[in-house]
Amino acid sequence: MNIKQMPLRSLRMRALEIKFTNRYYEKPSEPKILICFYKKCNLKNVLVTSIDKVGIVGFEGIQFQFLPAAAYAYTLGKKMSDMKMLK
């Protein structure tokens, strides 16, 4: 998916994990402390940044939505810039 095709509202998640690695995309069982936290807080959707992976990976009832860190930073910056222009 191209970041220009992704509506900003689709980035609204309950939790965000900033990473600059593809490790959790390839091995979603590894962040054990985070998985424990997400379960304890009853979080089902988590946005995780990566180097270049895009997609959704499910693990133990949690959906990890992966987006490249650069694309997330661009989208967040654009949204903030647009908000400033509205003021």
Sequence and secondary structure as in RCSB ss.txt:
>XXXX:A:sequence
MNIKQMPLRSLRMRALEIKFTNRYYEKPSEPKILICFYKKCNLKNVLVTSIDKVGIVGFEGIQFQFLPAAAYAYT
LGKKMSDMKMLK
>XXXX:A:secstr
  GGGS GGGG  SEEE  S SHHHH TTS HHHHHHHHHTT  EEEEEESS  EEEEETTEEEEEEEHHHHHHH
HHHHHHHHHHH 
